[in-house]
Amino acid sequence: MRDHYDFSDSAKNPYTKRLKKQVTIRLDEDTVEYFKNLAEEKNLPYQSLFNIYLRDCAQSH
């Protein structure tokens, strides 16, 4: 490893606005199972499906 790195020409990360924030949320077991089953059918991670659904709700209301 080098002792010093030059980052003077570096650019800001263009994806910082799209970073995820970890939160803790309490949900009913049947709700979680519903989304897990749906996510399995769609071949998606269930947390991504939660995010898609919540984003859609936020944008449409």
N, C-alpha and C positions, 0 to 999 in steps of 0.2 A: 504494500500500500504506500501511496505517496504521503509525504508529510503535509503537503498543501495542494489543494485543488482550486482551480480558477473557474468560478461560476459567473464571472462578469458578463459573459455573452449568453447566459441561460435565459430562457423564457418562462413566464408563469404557466402553470398547468392550466390548459383550457378546459379541463373537466372538473375543476374544483366545485363548480356550482351543481354538479351532478353526483357528488359524493353522498354516500348514505350516512345517516345518523342512527346509531344504535339506540333503541328505546326499549323499555320494559312495559308490557301491556298485558292486562289480565283479560282473557277471553274464555267463554264457555267451551267446555271440551267438545261439544257437538259442533260448534262453529269451527274450531280448529280441524276436527276430523273432516268436515265438509270441504274445507279448502285444501286439505292434504289430499283427499280423494280426487278432487277436481284437478289439482296440480299434477297428480300422477297421470290422469287421463291426458292432460295437455303436455306432459313431459317437461314440466317446469318445476323449479324449486318452489315449495309452498310459500315461502316468505316473499318471493318475487310476485307471486299471484296476489298475496295480500297487498303488496305495494301497488300493483297495477289497479286493483279494485279501489283502493283508497284514493289513489290519484285521480281516477275517473270520477269518483263521487265528489271530490273536492273541486274538480274542474266543471262539473255539470250542475253544481248547486251553488 
